[in-house]
């Protein structure tokens, strides 16, 4: 079906932290015809629309949310377009998982995304958050992005016309709600085995320093700007005594202090309290205010 509507959905079933209360509805769009239908029904669903990918960067509170979750489920295989200047464009739908795209590019002998090895999420959410890892930000590889709004429908936006920052993307369309439908990335040719080796090195490093198999939402705080190398949010939380700190079923990871993990049966109330405790501990120790990287829905 082009558009699937589900009423009374639970955010804890749609986020990697496994936290969050009910939302009014979820709209899953699988093709462009579904977007036309979405434009017709969205105003009558009674809540604020929220674009949702894999839910890998969300911390949702336990009480009900007046939200309509909107998910782009166009996850067809990526496409390759050769360019005359020697670069290659790879087009991917917003519903495709980022690890699948990274693996596809490796097999095709295309370099530029392997720094994102091990980063979860889908393409739409990864672009919307300007996902980054090991010196690679997705926005730096973006050529253009196709965005849908209820007012304008589908529109291609060149990367140069958009705004990027640390875990930030703005298509500069002036719309109150927009949904990423697909994106194109500029990549270069390299030997598949060389790309694979870098991917393996990146994943081994990530596995050794981050709780990659835990129920988490990735880094919960942004790294403060202007600090010496190595003094990121994780180091600040660690030195402030937060590493391994627990509250109920929630904890700051013993592997990396900037990862909040659900150890089983955790609640959003516990997560939010622990988050504020960590922020206060860092401020008391370093007089620095940590800004959340995870999107908090209260």
C-alpha positions as CSV (number, residue, x, y, z in Angstrom):
1,X,0.0,0.0,0.0
2,X,1.3,3.5,-0.8
3,X,0.3,4.8,2.7
4,X,-0.2,2.7,5.9
5,X,-1.8,4.4,8.9
6,X,-1.6,2.9,12.4
7,X,-3.3,4.5,15.4
8,X,-2.0,4.6,19.0
9,X,1.6,3.4,18.4
10,X,4.2,3.2,21.1
11,X,7.5,5.1,20.7
12,X,9.3,2.5,22.8
13,X,8.6,0.0,20.0
14,X,10.1,2.4,17.4
15,X,13.3,3.7,19.2
16,X,16.6,1.9,19.8
17,X,16.5,3.0,23.5
18,X,13.2,1.1,23.8
19,X,11.7,4.1,25.6
20,X,8.7,6.3,25.1
21,X,5.0,6.5,25.5
22,X,2.2,6.4,22.9
23,X,1.9,8.7,19.9
24,X,-1.4,9.4,18.1
25,X,-0.5,7.6,14.9
26,X,2.2,6.5,12.5
27,X,2.1,7.1,8.7
28,X,4.4,4.8,6.7
29,X,4.9,6.0,3.1
30,X,6.3,3.4,0.6
31,X,6.0,5.2,-2.7
32,X,5.5,8.7,-4.2
33,X,1.8,8.2,-4.6
34,X,1.6,7.7,-0.8
35,X,3.0,11.2,-0.3
36,X,0.0,12.7,-2.2
37,X,-2.3,10.7,0.1
38,X,-0.3,11.8,3.1
39,X,-0.8,15.4,2.2
40,X,-4.5,14.9,2.2
41,X,-4.8,13.0,5.5
42,X,-2.1,14.6,7.7
43,X,-4.1,17.7,8.7
44,X,-6.9,15.4,10.1
45,X,-4.7,13.2,12.2
46,X,-4.7,15.7,15.1
47,X,-1.0,15.9,16.0
48,X,2.3,17.5,15.1
49,X,4.1,15.4,12.4
50,X,7.5,14.1,13.3
51,X,9.8,12.5,10.7
52,X,11.1,9.1,12.1
53,X,13.8,6.9,10.7
54,X,15.1,4.0,12.7
55,X,14.6,5.9,16.0
56,X,18.3,5.6,16.7
57,X,18.8,9.1,18.0
58,X,15.6,9.6,20.1
59,X,14.9,9.7,23.8
60,X,11.1,9.9,24.2
61,X,9.3,10.6,27.5
62,X,6.8,8.1,29.0
63,X,3.6,10.2,28.8
64,X,1.5,10.3,25.6
65,X,2.8,12.5,22.8
66,X,0.5,14.6,20.5
67,X,2.6,13.4,17.5
68,X,2.1,11.7,14.2
69,X,5.2,9.7,13.3
70,X,5.9,9.9,9.6
71,X,8.3,7.3,8.0
72,X,9.7,7.2,4.5
73,X,9.8,3.5,3.6
74,X,11.4,3.8,0.2
75,X,14.2,1.4,0.7
76,X,14.9,0.2,-2.8
77,X,18.5,-0.8,-3.6
78,X,20.9,2.1,-4.2
79,X,21.7,3.3,-7.7
80,X,25.0,4.3,-9.3
81,X,25.5,7.2,-11.7
82,X,28.9,7.8,-13.3
83,X,30.0,11.4,-13.8
84,X,32.3,12.9,-16.5
85,X,34.6,14.4,-13.9
86,X,35.5,10.9,-12.6
87,X,33.3,11.1,-9.5
88,X,30.3,8.8,-9.0
89,X,26.8,9.6,-7.6
90,X,25.1,7.1,-5.5
91,X,21.3,7.6,-5.0
92,X,19.6,6.0,-2.0
93,X,16.1,6.1,-0.6
94,X,15.5,7.5,2.9
95,X,14.3,4.2,4.1
96,X,17.5,2.3,3.3
97,X,19.7,1.5,6.3
98,X,23.0,3.4,6.4
99,X,25.0,0.2,7.1
100,X,23.6,-1.3,3.9
101,X,24.6,1.7,1.9
102,X,28.1,1.6,3.3
103,X,28.4,-2.0,2.4
104,X,27.0,-1.5,-1.1
105,X,29.5,1.3,-1.8
106,X,32.4,-1.0,-0.6
107,X,31.4,-3.8,-3.0
108,X,31.1,-1.2,-5.8
109,X,34.6,0.1,-5.1
110,X,33.4,3.5,-4.0
111,X,35.1,5.3,-1.2
112,X,33.9,8.2,1.1
113,X,31.5,6.6,3.5
114,X,33.5,3.9,5.3
115,X,34.2,6.2,8.2
116,X,30.5,5.7,9.0
117,X,30.9,1.9,9.5
118,X,28.9,0.8,12.5
119,X,26.7,3.9,12.6
120,X,23.1,2.7,12.8
121,X,20.0,4.4,11.4
122,X,18.4,5.0,8.0
123,X,19.5,7.3,5.2
124,X,16.8,9.9,5.9
125,X,17.5,10.3,9.6
126,X,21.3,10.1,9.0
127,X,21.1,13.1,6.6
128,X,18.7,14.9,8.9
129,X,21.2,14.6,11.8
130,X,24.3,15.0,9.6
131,X,25.6,11.8,11.0
132,X,29.4,11.6,11.4
133,X,32.1,9.3,12.6
134,X,35.9,9.2,12.4
135,X,36.3,12.4,10.4
136,X,33.4,11.7,8.0
137,X,30.2,13.7,8.1
138,X,27.4,12.7,5.7
139,X,26.7,16.3,4.7
140,X,30.2,16.6,3.3
141,X,29.4,13.7,0.9
142,X,26.0,15.0,-0.1
143,X,25.4,16.2,-3.6
144,X,21.6,16.8,-3.3
145,X,18.6,15.7,-1.4
146,X,15.0,15.2,-2.4
147,X,12.6,16.6,0.2
148,X,8.8,16.5,0.6
149,X,6.6,19.0,2.2
150,X,2.8,19.1,2.2
151,X,2.9,22.4,0.5
152,X,5.4,21.9,-2.2
153,X,5.5,18.1,-2.7
154,X,8.8,16.6,-3.8
155,X,11.7,18.9,-4.5
156,X,15.4,18.4,-5.1
157,X,17.7,20.6,-3.0
158,X,21.3,21.0,-3.9
159,X,23.7,20.5,-1.0
160,X,25.1,24.0,-1.5
161,X,21.7,25.5,-0.8
162,X,21.4,23.7,2.5
163,X,22.9,24.4,5.9
164,X,25.1,21.9,7.7
165,X,26.6,21.8,11.2
166,X,27.6,19.5,14.0
167,X,24.7,16.9,14.0
168,X,22.6,19.5,12.2
169,X,21.0,19.8,8.7
170,X,18.6,22.5,7.4
171,X,17.3,22.4,3.9
172,X,16.4,26.1,4.1
173,X,12.9,25.7,2.7
174,X,11.0,27.6,5.3
175,X,8.6,24.7,5.9
176,X,7.3,23.7,9.3
177,X,7.5,20.0,8.4
178,X,9.7,18.3,5.8
179,X,10.6,14.7,5.1
180,X,13.7,13.5,3.3
181,X,12.7,11.1,0.5
182,X,16.0,10.3,-1.1
183,X,19.6,11.6,-1.3
184,X,22.6,11.5,-3.7
185,X,26.2,11.2,-2.5
186,X,29.4,12.1,-4.3
187,X,32.0,9.3,-4.0
188,X,35.3,8.3,-5.6
189,X,36.7,5.0,-7.0
190,X,39.0,2.8,-4.9
191,X,39.8,-0.9,-4.6
192,X,37.1,-2.8,-2.8
193,X,39.6,-4.7,-0.6
194,X,41.2,-1.4,0.5
195,X,37.8,0.1,1.4
196,X,36.9,-3.2,3.2
197,X,40.1,-3.0,5.3
198,X,39.3,0.5,6.4
199,X,35.8,-0.6,7.3
200,X,37.1,-3.5,9.4
201,X,39.6,-1.2,11.2
202,X,36.9,1.4,11.9
203,X,34.4,-1.2,13.2
204,X,37.1,-2.9,15.4
205,X,37.9,0.5,16.9
206,X,34.3,1.4,17.4
207,X,33.5,-2.0,19.0
208,X,36.5,-1.6,21.4
209,X,35.4,1.9,22.5
210,X,31.6,2.0,22.2
211,X,28.7,-0.3,23.4
212,X,27.7,-1.1,19.8
213,X,25.4,-4.0,20.8
214,X,23.6,-2.3,23.7
215,X,20.2,-0.7,23.6
216,X,21.3,2.9,23.2
217,X,20.7,6.1,21.2
218,X,24.3,6.7,20.4
219,X,26.1,9.7,22.0
220,X,23.7,11.6,24.2
221,X,25.7,14.8,24.5
222,X,27.5,16.8,21.8
223,X,31.2,17.3,22.1
224,X,31.9,20.8,23.3
225,X,33.7,23.0,20.8
226,X,37.1,24.5,21.5
227,X,38.5,21.8,23.9
228,X,41.8,20.0,23.4
229,X,41.8,16.8,21.3
230,X,40.4,13.9,23.3
231,X,38.4,16.0,25.7
232,X,35.0,15.2,24.3
233,X,31.7,14.7,26.1
234,X,32.6,11.1,27.0
235,X,35.9,12.1,28.6
236,X,34.2,14.9,30.5
237,X,31.5,12.5,31.9
238,X,34.1,9.9,32.7
239,X,36.2,12.3,34.7
240,X,33.1,13.7,36.4
241,X,32.4,10.2,37.8
242,X,29.4,9.3,35.5
243,X,30.8,6.3,33.7
244,X,28.8,3.3,34.8
245,X,26.4,5.4,36.9
246,X,23.0,3.6,37.1
247,X,19.5,4.6,37.9
248,X,16.9,1.8,37.7
249,X,17.3,0.1,34.4
250,X,19.3,3.0,32.8
251,X,23.0,3.6,32.9
252,X,25.9,5.5,31.5
253,X,27.9,2.8,29.7
254,X,30.9,1.3,31.3
255,X,32.5,1.2,27.8
256,X,31.9,4.9,26.8
257,X,30.4,7.3,29.3
258,X,28.6,9.3,26.6
259,X,26.3,6.4,25.8
260,X,23.1,6.0,27.8
261,X,22.0,2.4,27.7
262,X,18.8,0.6,28.6
263,X,20.0,-2.4,30.6
264,X,16.5,-3.8,30.8
265,X,13.2,-2.4,32.1
266,X,14.5,1.2,32.0
267,X,12.1,4.1,31.9
268,X,12.3,7.4,30.1
269,X,11.9,9.2,33.5
270,X,15.1,7.4,34.7
271,X,16.9,8.2,31.5
272,X,16.0,11.9,31.7
273,X,17.0,12.1,35.4
274,X,20.3,10.4,34.7
275,X,20.9,12.8,31.8
276,X,20.4,15.8,34.0
277,X,22.6,14.3,36.7
278,X,25.4,13.8,34.1
279,X,25.0,17.4,32.9
280,X,25.1,18.7,36.5
281,X,28.2,16.7,37.3
282,X,30.1,18.0,34.3
283,X,29.1,21.5,35.1
284,X,30.2,21.2,38.7
285,X,33.6,19.8,37.6
286,X,34.4,21.8,34.5
287,X,31.9,24.7,34.4
288,X,30.8,23.5,31.0
289,X,27.2,23.1,29.9
290,X,26.7,19.9,27.8
291,X,24.2,20.1,25.0
292,X,22.2,17.1,24.1
293,X,22.9,15.4,20.8
294,X,20.1,12.9,21.2
295,X,16.7,14.3,20.3
296,X,14.6,14.5,23.5
297,X,10.8,14.3,23.1
298,X,9.1,15.4,26.4
